[in-house]
Each structure stands twice: as structure tokens, then as C-alpha cells.
């Protein structure tokens, strides 16, 4: 399962998948899985946007998994244009559910990673695999470059974080998508940020932390109302 570098490996649909698991000091409040940007353009689990999102979850008490999609780093297999990568994500979820039975599962992704998780979670024929999902976070969604039609039907609560100057996903295009998208959703626009949130990573992390906190408050309110 592990090697001398400290990274872990779990089994995916086309071989082992390389990952980094960060666990909190006490029992986790949930588990989070963070997906990286496009592997053909240098995207890996070490990307700084992915790292900052993962860190925000870890600071909120989550066990956090970052992993390399197939063909990236030391993950086996080959790039599959976002299709097989959805199966890699499913394998990551199974790995975390087996390690933390009953824990709430959160998903997050940046750029290509956001595309993969949205298509995986929202397509009707795949949704059953994600029935335990609590919420998702999509950062830098490349809505101006790809067709997100399959993501329209998405009942899971979701946060979109987008740079006002994102070159691959304009805020206007993203707003049009969200108007049609089902389920609870919110949009946080980071002024002065490009696709990579250069110089605005603190604001990105804050948006993620606030979304996690708001979900905790909603959960607490629901429990009080039940009492």
C-alpha cells in the first residue's frame, strides 16, 4: 500500500493509483477527495490550487485524498480524455469509503478535475455510485471550452469558485450553466483572478472553508429542528 516516499497506492480500474492521504489528528468529520487539472498540460495532484483546496479541507477536520489520474505520475494506465478518469474517481471514493465507513464524502476538483467530477456525479446512469456524496466544489470550471450538458441534472449541493478573468471559463458562461443546473448551487467569483487563481489562492481557500462551515451550520440547524 505504501512505499518509501510516503505516498500511498490504491487499486484502480487499470492498475494502481498514486495518492497522498492527509488525516486529521482526531476522528475525521468527513472525507474529501480532490481532483487535479489536465494531465497533458502538467496537471498533477501536486498542483498548488489542488493543494490549497485540500489544505482547507484538512484544516476543517477532514481526511483528505489527492490522487493522480491514470497515466499521471506513478499512476498506471493512460490518459482517457476524461472518461476513464471518472472511473479513477469512483475507485478513489471506494477506497475512502472502505477506510472510513459511514463518513460523509465531499468531492472537489480544479479545471479538468472539476469537469471530471461534474460529469461523473451528475450523469443519470452514474449517479447511483455517488449516492453518499454530501457536496462538491468545482474551481476554475472550464465551461467555455467543454460541453457540460451532461452535468445539468445534479441534485448534490455544490460550490463553484471562478476567477473573474478565467481564460477557460468566463463567469458569464458559468452563470448560464448554473441557471439551468438543478439542485442547490452557489457561485463565488474571485475578482482579479485568472484560471489558476494566481495571487488569489488565499481567497480561493477562504471560499472553500466558508462553504464547508455553512454546510456544518445547515447540518446543525437540521439536527436542532429534528429535536
Secondary structure, DSSP 4 states (H G I P E B T S, - for coil): -B-TTS-EEEEETTEEEEEEEE--SS--S-EEEEE-S-GGGT--TT-HHHHHHHHHHHHTT-EEEEEPPTTSTT--S---TTTHHHHHHHHHHHHHHHHSTT--EEEEEETHHHHHHHHHHHSGGGGGGGTTEEEEEEES--TTTS--GGGS---SEEEEEEETT-SSS-HHHHHHHHHH--SSEEEEEETT--TT-TT-HHHHHHHHHHHHHHHHHHHHHHHHHH-
